[in-house]
Amino acid sequence: MKVPIEWLVQRVDEPPTSYNPREGSSPLRIRMAWQKLKSRAHGQDEIWAYANPSDRHGRHQGFALVREGVVIEAIEVD
């Protein structure tokens, strides 16, 4: 899935440790998704949490690898 830059919510520098049972994804799956992107990061790359702001595309959330202001890769954790 192509994640628009507008969906980025917040930079995530550390692997997520919290879990909200209403979110549907297991804490291990969320942490593994973050670690997968982090392992592909180079130099000044950043990992951001994303969520779509509208229900017209369905619900999508996860992590995105951002390089120089461009989303390079994204992993959905919903």
Secondary structure, DSSP 8 states (H G I E B T S, - for coil): ----GGGEEEE--S------GGG-S-HHHHHHHHHHHHHH--TT-EEEEEE-S-GGG---EEEEEEETTEEEEEEE--
